[in-house]
Amino acid sequence: MTLSHRLLILLYILLPLAASATAPKPPSRLRTSDKPHPVGTDQQPYFGWYVNDADANEIQTACQVLVSTTAAGLISGKADVWDSGKILSRRQNYVYYAGKPLLAATRYYWKVRTWDKGGAQGAWSAVSWFDTGLFSSADWSGAKWVKRDSRDPDDYTYYRKTITPGTKTIKRAIAYLAVGHTYEFFVNGKPVGKGASFHYPQYAYYQAYDISAGIKPGTPVTFAALTHWYGGGQGRAPGSRGFLAKIVVEYTDGSRTITGTDAGWKQKQAACWVTGQRQRGGEGVGYIERIDSRNFLPGWNLPAFNDTAWDAAVEIGSPPVEPWTGDLQPDLTRPIEREIKPVSVKKVAGNYVVDLGKVYAGMPKITFTGGTPGDVVSIHGAYLLNDDGSVNQRSNQSTNLDYFFILNGKKTVFEPMVYFGYRYLVIRNSPNVLTAENVRFVTTHYELDASRAGFTSSNPVLNQVWQLMARTLIEGTHEDFLDTPTREKGSFLGDAGYQGPPAMTTFGDRTMNLRTLLEFLDSQDQYWPDGRLNAVYPNSDGKRDIPDYTQAFLIWIWDYYLQTGNKAFLRDNYAKLKKIADYVDNYRNPSTGLIDKLAGGSGGYAFGIIDWPASMRYGYDMTPESRTVIDVYAYLDFDYVSRIAAVLGNTADQETYHAKALAMKAAINSKLIGQNGMYVDGLRADGSQSTHASQHANAFALAADIVPGKNQGTVINTVKEQKMSMGMVSVRMLPEALGRANEGPHLLELYTNASWDGWARTVSLGGTMTWEDWNSNTSGNSMSHPWGAIGLLGIQQYVLGVTVLEPQHDLVQIKPLDFKGKLASAAGKLPTDKGDIAVSWNRSATTFTLTLTSPVNVAAKVYVPKGTKTGNRVTVDGVTVQATEEGEYLLVGTIGSGKHTITR
């Protein structure tokens, strides 16, 4: 039965139809490739929008998209590029372009209309637009990769080129930029954008910017860039130094002026960055920045600057050229920078101590005045301070967070280029008094939209925990989902898989998730023909994996599909996803049916990391040949591949992998449940069971929903008795296990009991980002590790009660747990491709009231706690209805869009 039929049968039993229905209004919030007006899309962009309809309980049954080369054409109803026709679909995003081949470096205009459940045709949206990028190496004609001849391992280089555009009217101007590592780009001295490409050169990215506002007909204009290449590290392939730019100025008469990097550009070492500095330690995060203000070049990026002494840029060659041998990929991610004031600036023992109030990732920006030219100011970042106000080095994750600034005797600003995370700065030898007016900090992070997130409750600690995780996710996301903005700055698969899902459910991210998923699939192509994925990628240490990181990837894939409904992604990458399950299956012991010594990892990671650091395993027995956590992951891998095959219509694979999943489940329950009914940590080579029953083993089985009914009570009690005995690598499964078990009070305590290991303890100890482990304040591990943000999912799914049942939120479940009076209220919102879902509930001694607001085209299967009242009656928008009892809950029914109040 289709969802639209379910709505007609279930919903309208509950709610009376309006006397009359109206046609949909014009769609709004139009997006192309998940951006409002993207510059630099690929050749097959996709479209999304919000449906607007005054009627309650509405869905979109069809849509039509028109794409044209002119806005005027669309206004008159003509589409010279693509008319999709009436598409019978509820999709509101990932409607892929399917018209004539698009041209590179071209602006296109589009609009959309929708039909409602009654077949009424809606009005057309306003016209939106997008600019395509450069699709192939041939599209980069007129531009060459260039560099400065240098052997500096920490290479800062200026590039510039001045042109005089024609006197004709300029229609638009677009800059396409690529680099080995990072750049800052300027037009006539004004910042245009900052970009990075840390991927391997064969997969390198480019960014595109509309610079029309900075160019005037017949007026000289200078294009300038500061680039930085600094070798490899975690999250950064070594690559090669180089810069590539193509600036296209298009005139209203259809002609174009192309300015590309070549030997006609000038270049010079940015000598204010002093060479020969020590590495910062950590894991390849770069070099100490020692900036000599005596070597500043004022106006270097302006037309009037005299660059006659600069050298010509050294040509490397036209794309494709080694090492950039593939077609450059468009990158639509962008950083956001914001200048903040410190909470305090105090003088302690002759030095200035700056407190930002919380841990931030970014760069200090300090104005110094006077002093003797050549004098050196030292600046030191820190997460913690010692009692005497000095830097607590133990808290800096083995990373040197020093900076040095050489004065020029004048008023000058210290502003390094590379971001790091910390809370405090200690400044020594300042020539002038420092205050919150001349000491600032420039925060930087990927453009997650904080306004999309929302949560509050009657429990202040739960609110603090929510805020801790939400801000951590923002501060820890940069050119990728990073493990930390300090020690490694790497996109580790385990970490990214714990950041990507809550970035979608909390901030509505799509772009970074898609890009990062594709990057890890690139690692399979590059290194792992057997189906594995790199544990960190891109990186400088090449082929490197952790088995259970690879296994957990398919969970993230399914999360992404449920949030987005992006079936094309599953189709295009199905062979790689299937190889992951096959890699796992190759290590199944035919005698036991379990996974034995899943190949991968080394040292403490061999055959699976289980958790990290070792103390966060809480005694998990690592000696068995087959580990329960790995076996449960195997079950999930087979199950998810079966589901993906079903989405793609591959019935044979669906049945094959479903059978593998069932066999895995049977083997786990046959071999890994001990005599006391609990899951043990694994099975030894001689067939004997581990004698240890960890929270990991039991929570994983509960979360995967494979525990036999007769063992449910024992397993649930085992999980509860161990409070928080899981570390960050595995902690996603604990709220999931408790949520599935309907253990509301215990779940609340997991989030709020500061005497247990967990998020509340981190808050109580002054943490302002989630940590690498629960004891990072004393262990010396990272105090800025965003993988702890995975706990957001448990609050969204089981406190607010929102779970996605069908892709792109076609159908959601609203089922807040029964907290047995331990939590009086909660409210929040979750972003979707169709709009925000808002939920609030209040519980008194006698009444439970839930208010749900859903956007058009979202249906909700709503439950409320049964409570102590007799009977199954509830009221929906004032109308009494008979609900269906399901255990401790009442199924109200399926409710459509609009605002609805349910009272029990």
Steps between C-alpha positions, in 0.01 A plus 500: 500500500644840407549771754243721331246219547600460864447871548153482348403195706664581834526875515154595400343258745671714763459846358209652311574629155487871444189620326703604200852441369730751338763443235865509612667839519831567321782283636769684696856452628612377160838324506730358237736230625390602852604865453277805436705638206806279458793605286691206354262203486578178318329400176210325673372723777191413699214719616314547826228724644245546776135438421256765621136410548241667721319170555589277790596137444633558151752315287668566169391242242686641201737773391627664183835671450588739218859599420594772254795707386310822574280619782273670249437169330388341823274790587323448170475126569769384254775256593764473228715259704274268698132455564468208737130463431276395784703267723287282726712518812507627856868588467583857593876467464738292291284550195790462260533701182419283197490737203740602225870486594580811699783727392791571731538846656142596417213644700167322485163600638231273639163486670267233633135436577327224691168311519321414824334179617178590324675562170474879518776671302696764691651828389852530364777601735708810452795450264825377651838446337827309520837526330662187367868447560779360286419139422821369350865587456418642158278761667810638673650605165678832532628419850805310618611371835776729630731508799793672659823301479558416863610221726343654808304232686275781624439703188313833504485666157338812356357502146354795311384608158354836391278533194280770353159363397332624186277805509193296411229432757596211723235234550688300764847385597587164654830387651584128501782416741700191594805460719739261663363537857359847579453849358353840575377678188458876452358732236647850529601425856155385611473145632291277276543159656717247673531152360678173556573180316651243732383203295745295295595692184324257265174587681578870560228757556438848367273779623318764298397853599289769343727807498281720279467770765876555507551563128418819312516552121826655385641519855818311601435210731748288690443133573721385786546192713696397805561125490630262763640152439643309795541133420286214619326419825187333630218637291743647246666312215855621426405598147713764335533877515311675226227750417247505217256779418266573214303824512224538243353846442182477295353801321139568406583462131595135563878548476740394775839594634698214652788553740681183599805436711815469292847653481334839459405494868752628755598312814709561809573325825287635783811569703314628803454131583848413621626168362684229689251471786442188705206272437221533749497132588164336513459299181612717213297810580770728365766741619520775758405833351768762565388815324740791441299818458809677365448296183136588447421625149222756535275512196648188340153403376406844355539627141737784597755265657834488317574135429784551251743332739284194531578189297281343237293208619655167405272304269433138591262433214140501384252259663534209509862502614688307767404463775151641424416230249124478551225748420480752780190456716271788596490569872191681628604499867599838641651619828340762721714746697385719787703738713428472873614685808661308783312463826798646686853631451699503825858570589647218704866497608590749230327312220156539350259211539213499252190291570266441205243353738474172310714292268487640147679413179655792320779755497597779741485854368700736720590863438840606632628856511857620538784297641850468361524363145619144525360436847307174523157449654414141585143371501408161642169319463362270768196299601578536869713727716714417799422664833764766432338596170754325279412263218416144603689317224352163596163616375627590151491147358877481434457797269713813519256791493764773500509800268763771471463853367792725416415866547571780253467785748169618354136412540465155349269201518599143574270261314629150421357295214453152651216435744528302823268421786554624857346724765783708642784715371802607701679800346851595603698819428216709361616860431158642588215443739271224376125507543193339349506780242838418348495124564250313289458145377378402155295184531475281193296193415302344218169671435273297725191709568456530877152649454369165376565332837280517804439319826392583852352304788406524864840357594775766498781244481344333197483843336868562576592162356306580183680831464838336563448251219343743255774765527766228488368384167530853362848572640634164383387510136735671257633379165370160614343348808811514717599286796632815669598849381828465688707180513415326174241696301421174324182366349506169685229263383380417850485866595341620176239227527402642838491861377329463164164362622439763773617771260207396281241460775605809697613753239355363177841440344511316171806635317776397740341162561486420129852621433649307793316178418636517147851565630501183706372307201794648305726336759360161404589567137846622591605241757256217571390262224361268771238757602654670802517876552782709636479582870597860427478658159651697339824455689877487471560145622321328215329166535363470852178345629309408815258211435201616704529849352441343160211297639330802656511692171186328374305632800594853395404420141151395611470809722584713197244327282220531756571870544536582131326234292797530262444176312744603226783496755417142597475396135828661397695351791323168551791285385730662757247472781442135423877438509503613864258225597690249288828596672339419834339180371838369383600457866196303610592174667297227327485298822371770732348743253683783679763741370850390598792741510360754256812608315621853552653738744818447695618507858209592726275533195567152356180315404295793630542796732173438697559825686765763560711571696551159660358618833170571325458130431422457869653154509366376165670167432714548189641143499222301322533412132147627445395818675132565566514864394650399164235232458213741566651745254509212249130439553431868439721507191312214339166648603578844357627363171179300476298818558704694246453223243125519563498876438679439171268219396773236517287215635774236474744698715224601737420137572865390509610757755181469702579129534855586606364739763261238638780244512724747680228577753446128562872440549532790744208380709617139487868554582531826691229489768641366823328270746377799700321639192739788436711550191868429555779689326585229251585141411850355532672280244427188708130579500485620857330826585661808646427526870436875476159650418564861408252779459628521142395145411156530656422853382600414143264202497215710642560786258505258206169354622624141495450402866259206544191584700593270788832681543370855477472563872842360583673688221326828585598467866859421403516818295342710773715364781815615324379863481733660242765242415555575135732747333444729205572245225198295598281731708240553228367154579429571868219760468367293210492189719328679789258670264398177333454348845269789604726582792419871519610574858831321455563674167441834670748408771755397238488853361473690829674314783830682550630230736507253209738516211319689227401833356367647826831430670680681219273801556551487877878505451481812285521339158368715216550243224461124521818311586697213350422293809299559814818584695684731260546759775751263660596255225655765274277397212312748284256739665354587159389175339169536316423129483322544833232700315348167393300520824275755333327214317382339822337823618334556164374143467395423855447828688336693216400163355571565130618207286504489119305201368499577127762687296498879485259505795203381297400319818641559848426349836423729793544295817658674799593254772309476823730657758270400788480851637878556494471754217210743490542649154709518186486698178710525190520497125672293234582630152395300197506552124132589528520742792537476876321242711419651840401293802413604853351300782400559860415251766314569823392250762190417298543628145740463211476761223697482176505773237634411157562738211597332174574659163295420194574157355599343832280245674554389857418174673427634847523322835448629852580328830202309632558628851283406797162575343268217407370454148659606173335831428695808397400832350641625173440869438209482741340191346490184710628191322575140594871421489661157463691361795856386429671405824549809716397733215193594304515524122291804416526451123663668205466876505581736216650846465413803705478558874326234707451450872454156652394464862486187712 
